[in-house]
Amino acid sequence: MSQLTSGEEQLQWRRWSESRDPEAGDTLVKKYMPLVSYHVQRISATLPKSVSRDDLRSLGMVGLFDALERFDPNRDLKFDTYASFRIRGAIIDGLRKEDWLPRSTRERTKKIEAAVEKLEQKYMRAVSAGEIARELNLTEDEVSAAINENFFSNVLSMDETHKEHEEKDGKLVFKDEKAVLPEEQIVKQELYGDLAKEISELSEKEQLVLQLFYKEEMTLTEIGQIMELSTSRISQIHSKAIFKLRTSLSKAM
């Protein structure tokens, strides 16, 4: 983020809040624009290459402008936290409104699902991405990518009922995560246990990529720099890991 001292930023916020000073607004947008790039990088990691990052960036900028318009600097909430929800929400909403998944990918996903069902009935066990790929004359990367893209598509469709926050009277209200029914808590604990077990069976590289991406919240490019691998290679490792987890967990549920 562009460098502003605490006093300078407070001054810009005061000018923006009191008179919507365009220069102050422009300064604040420039300071927090890296947040847009950050969320575009993370979300695009699970999307097909046909989805333009420029389009995602445009959606993210809408979220940033919206956050700037709505944010009250007098509230006990950091702007980057508030803006992150707005930016991510704007990107997700934009993707949900558009049929971003190509028809060819949807058709390929249907073929993969049919192949999985056929092979599992034949072998009476869970099948690997390699076996699916050989059945359909595809590469393992193509199979993993299609599964991963369809998985994110399903997440988008469910996102509406699983938001971590909601709007009331124009204000961001966070839900009480502690308000969980006992039976829900049991199911969650079981799922976490299953997930931890499946993650432990991934390769060392796959575990490291997932840890850095989801726990340390690093971008694929940053992970690639640490592991001395290309961003595309890190993306492949991420996709394969997600494919393995998804197929394994689907059997446990």
C-alpha positions in Angstrom: 0.0 0.0 0.0 1.2 3.5 -0.7 3.0 5.2 2.2 1.1 7.7 4.3 1.9 8.6 7.8 -0.8 8.0 10.4 -1.4 11.8 10.6 -1.5 12.2 6.9 -4.1 9.4 6.5 -6.3 10.8 9.3 -6.2 14.2 7.5 -7.2 12.6 4.2 -10.1 10.8 5.9 -11.2 14.0 7.6 -11.2 15.9 4.3 -13.1 13.0 2.6 -15.6 12.5 5.4 -16.4 16.2 5.8 -16.6 17.4 2.2 -16.0 14.4 -0.1 -12.8 16.1 -1.3 -11.9 14.5 -4.6 -8.1 14.7 -4.0 -8.5 13.1 -0.6 -10.6 10.3 -2.1 -8.1 9.7 -4.9 -5.3 9.5 -2.3 -7.2 6.9 -0.2 -8.1 4.9 -3.3 -4.4 4.7 -4.3 -3.4 3.7 -0.8 -5.8 0.8 -0.6 -5.7 -0.3 -4.3 -3.3 -3.2 -3.5 -6.2 -4.8 -1.5 -8.0 -5.2 -4.9 -5.0 -6.8 -6.5 -4.6 -9.1 -3.4 -8.2 -10.4 -3.6 -8.2 -10.7 -7.4 -5.1 -12.9 -7.1 -6.6 -15.1 -4.5 -10.0 -15.5 -6.2 -8.6 -15.9 -9.7 -6.5 -18.9 -8.5 -9.6 -21.1 -8.6 -11.1 -19.7 -11.8 -10.6 -20.8 -15.4 -8.0 -18.8 -17.4 -10.9 -17.6 -19.6 -12.0 -15.3 -16.8 -10.2 -11.9 -17.3 -8.3 -10.6 -14.3 -9.0 -7.1 -15.6 -12.7 -7.9 -15.3 -12.2 -9.1 -11.7 -10.1 -6.0 -11.0 -12.9 -3.8 -12.2 -15.4 -5.6 -9.9 -12.9 -5.2 -7.1 -12.6 -1.5 -7.7 -16.3 -1.1 -7.5 -16.1 -2.8 -4.1 -13.3 -0.4 -3.0 -15.2 2.7 -4.1 -18.3 1.4 -2.3 -16.3 0.8 0.9 -14.9 4.4 0.6 -18.4 5.8 0.3 -19.9 3.8 3.2 -17.0 3.7 5.7 -17.3 5.7 8.9 -13.8 6.4 10.2 -15.3 7.1 13.7 -16.3 3.5 14.1 -14.0 1.0 15.8 -13.2 -0.9 12.5 -10.1 -0.8 10.4 -10.8 0.3 6.8 -8.7 -2.5 5.2 -10.8 -5.1 7.1 -14.1 -3.4 6.0 -12.8 -2.8 2.4 -11.7 -6.5 2.1 -15.3 -7.7 2.7 -16.6 -5.1 0.2 -14.0 -5.9 -2.5 -14.4 -9.7 -2.2 -18.2 -9.4 -2.1 -18.2 -7.2 -5.2 -16.1 -9.7 -7.1 -18.2 -12.7 -6.0 -21.5 -10.9 -6.7 -20.2 -10.0 -10.2 -19.1 -13.6 -10.9 -22.5 -14.9 -9.7 -24.4 -12.6 -12.0 -22.4 -13.7 -15.1 -22.1 -17.2 -16.6 -18.3 -17.0 -16.2 -17.8 -20.8 -16.5 -17.4 -21.6 -20.2 -19.9 -24.1 -21.7 -17.0 -26.3 -22.8 -15.8 -26.5 -19.1 -19.4 -27.3 -17.9 -19.6 -30.1 -20.6 -16.2 -31.4 -19.6 -17.3 -31.5 -15.9 -20.4 -33.5 -16.8 -18.2 -36.0 -18.7 -15.8 -36.2 -15.7 -18.6 -36.8 -13.3 -20.0 -39.6 -15.5 -16.6 -41.1 -15.8 -16.1 -41.1 -12.1 -19.4 -42.9 -11.5 -18.6 -45.4 -14.2 -15.0 -46.2 -12.9 -16.1 -46.3 -9.3 -18.8 -48.9 -10.1 -16.1 -50.8 -12.0 -13.4 -50.7 -9.4 -15.6 -50.4 -6.3 -13.3 -47.7 -4.9 -12.4 -44.0 -5.2 -10.6 -43.3 -8.5 -7.6 -41.0 -9.1 -7.4 -38.0 -11.5 -5.0 -40.1 -13.6 -7.5 -42.9 -14.1 -10.2 -40.3 -15.0 -7.8 -38.7 -17.4 -7.0 -41.9 -19.2 -10.7 -42.8 -19.5 -11.4 -39.5 -21.2 -8.1 -39.0 -23.1 -7.4 -35.9 -21.1 -4.4 -34.8 -19.0 -4.4 -34.9 -15.2 -4.1 -31.1 -15.2 -7.2 -30.8 -17.3 -9.2 -33.1 -15.0 -8.0 -31.3 -11.9 -8.7 -27.9 -13.3 -12.2 -28.8 -14.4 -13.1 -30.2 -11.0 -11.6 -27.2 -9.2 -13.5 -24.7 -11.4 -16.8 -26.5 -10.9 -16.1 -26.7 -7.2 -15.7 -22.9 -7.0 -18.9 -22.5 -9.1 -20.8 -24.5 -6.5 -19.2 -22.3 -3.7 -20.5 -19.2 -5.5 -24.0 -20.6 -5.7 -24.0 -21.4 -1.9 -22.3 -18.1 -0.9 -25.6 -16.3 -0.6 -26.7 -18.4 2.3 -23.3 -18.7 4.0 -22.2 -15.0 4.3 -20.0 -14.1 7.3 -21.6 -10.7 7.4 -24.8 -8.9 6.5 -26.1 -5.4 6.0 -28.4 -3.6 8.4 -29.2 0.1 7.9 -26.2 0.5 5.7 -23.8 -0.9 8.3 -21.7 -4.0 8.2 -22.9 -6.4 10.9 -20.8 -9.5 11.7 -22.6 -12.7 12.6 -22.0 -14.3 15.9 -19.9 -17.3 15.0 -20.2 -18.7 18.5 -24.0 -19.2 18.0 -23.7 -22.7 16.7 -26.1 -25.5 17.5 -24.6 -28.5 19.3 -25.3 -30.8 16.4 -23.7 -28.4 14.0 -20.6 -28.2 16.2 -20.3 -32.0 16.1 -20.6 -32.1 12.4 -18.0 -29.4 12.0 -15.6 -31.2 14.3 -16.0 -34.4 12.3 -15.4 -32.5 9.1 -12.4 -30.8 10.5 -11.0 -34.2 11.6 -11.6 -35.7 8.2 -10.0 -32.7 6.5 -6.9 -32.8 8.7 -6.5 -36.5 8.0 -6.8 -36.0 4.2 -4.4 -33.1 4.3 -1.8 -35.2 6.1 -1.9 -37.7 3.2 -1.1 -35.0 0.6 2.4 -34.6 -0.7 4.8 -32.3 1.2 4.6 -29.7 -1.6 0.8 -29.8 -1.7 0.6 -29.4 2.1 3.0 -26.5 2.0 1.1 -24.7 -0.8 -2.2 -25.1 1.0 -0.7 -23.8 4.3 0.9 -20.8 2.7 -2.2 -20.0 0.6 -5.0 -20.5 3.2 -3.2 -20.0 6.6 -0.5 -17.5 5.8 -2.7 -15.8 3.1 0.1 -15.5 0.6 -0.6 -15.2 -3.2 0.4 -17.9 -5.6 3.1 -15.6 -7.0 4.6 -15.1 -3.5 4.4 -18.9 -2.8 6.2 -19.5 -6.1 9.0 -17.1 -5.1 9.5 -19.0 -1.8 9.4 -22.4 -3.3 11.4 -21.3 -6.4 8.7 -22.5 -8.8 6.6 -20.7 -11.4 3.2 -19.3 -10.5 1.6 -21.7 -13.0 3.3 -24.6 -11.3 2.1 -23.5 -7.9 -1.4 -23.2 -9.4 -1.2 -26.8 -10.7 -0.1 -28.0 -7.3 -3.0 -26.1 -5.6 -5.6 -27.5 -8.1 -4.4 -31.1 -7.7 -4.5 -30.8 -3.9 -8.0 -29.4 -3.9 -9.1 -32.2 -6.3 -7.7 -34.8 -4.0 -9.4 -33.3 -0.9 -12.7 -32.8 -2.7 -12.9 -36.4 -4.0 -11.8 -37.8 -0.6 -14.1 -35.8 1.5 -17.1 -36.4 -0.8 -16.8 -40.1 0.0 -16.7 -39.3 3.7 -19.8 -37.1 3.7 
